[in-house]
Amino acid sequence: MCAPSPIVASIPGVTPERERLMSEALPTIRVHAPGPLVLVTRDAGLVREAGAAGVDADEPEPFAAGTMTREAARALFAVRGTSRAGD
């Protein structure tokens, strides 16, 4: 529901510049993610709060299981591991 709307309230720990960048990026995100947005987090309290507010929320693993194959996840993990090796 909030995806087409600009960010109107301050987000704790996020600078005004970052809020502006996130607001500007939202139309592009919506083009590439036409379905409902889901909050993905490991914060159990935040998942409960989101559910109470009617916002879809899930932990990373269950969310990924419903959106990609195991093979795709393995490939992404392998790429991530390779890119971190040089850090």
C-alpha positions in Angstrom: 0.0 0.0 0.0 2.8 2.4 0.8 4.9 1.6 -2.4 3.4 4.3 -4.6 3.6 6.9 -1.8 6.6 9.0 -0.8 8.3 8.5 2.5 6.6 11.1 4.8 7.9 10.1 8.2 11.5 10.0 9.3 13.1 6.6 9.5 15.3 6.0 12.6 18.9 5.9 11.7 18.4 7.0 8.1 19.8 10.3 6.9 17.6 12.8 5.0 19.8 12.2 1.9 19.3 8.4 2.1 15.5 8.9 2.5 15.5 11.1 -0.6 17.5 8.4 -2.6 15.1 5.7 -1.4 12.1 7.8 -2.5 13.6 8.4 -5.9 14.4 4.7 -6.3 10.9 3.6 -5.5 9.3 4.0 -9.0 12.2 1.9 -10.5 11.8 -0.8 -7.8 8.0 -1.0 -8.5 8.7 -1.5 -12.3 10.9 -4.5 -11.5 8.8 -5.8 -8.6 5.2 -5.5 -9.7 3.8 -7.8 -7.1 3.3 -7.0 -3.4 6.4 -5.8 -1.5 7.4 -8.0 1.5 9.5 -6.9 4.5 12.4 -9.5 4.7 14.1 -9.5 8.1 15.4 -11.7 10.8 14.0 -9.3 13.5 11.2 -11.4 15.0 9.7 -8.4 16.8 9.6 -6.4 13.5 7.9 -9.4 11.8 5.2 -9.4 14.5 4.7 -5.6 14.3 4.5 -5.9 10.5 1.9 -8.6 10.7 -0.2 -6.6 13.2 -0.1 -3.7 10.8 -1.1 -5.8 7.8 2.3 -5.8 6.2 3.6 -9.0 4.6 6.9 -10.0 6.4 9.1 -13.1 6.3 12.6 -14.3 7.2 15.1 -14.5 4.4 15.2 -18.3 3.9 11.4 -18.9 3.8 11.0 -15.9 1.5 13.7 -17.1 -0.8 12.3 -20.6 -0.9 9.0 -19.2 -2.3 10.7 -17.0 -4.9 13.6 -19.0 -6.4 14.8 -22.5 -7.0 17.5 -24.1 -4.8 19.8 -24.1 -7.8 19.3 -20.3 -8.3 20.0 -19.7 -4.6 23.2 -21.8 -4.8 24.4 -19.9 -7.8 23.7 -16.5 -6.0 25.5 -17.8 -2.9 28.5 -19.0 -5.0 28.7 -15.5 -6.7 28.4 -13.8 -3.3 31.1 -16.0 -1.8 33.4 -15.3 -4.8 33.0 -11.6 -4.6 33.8 -11.5 -0.9 36.9 -13.6 -1.2 38.9 -10.5 -2.4 37.5 -8.2 0.4 
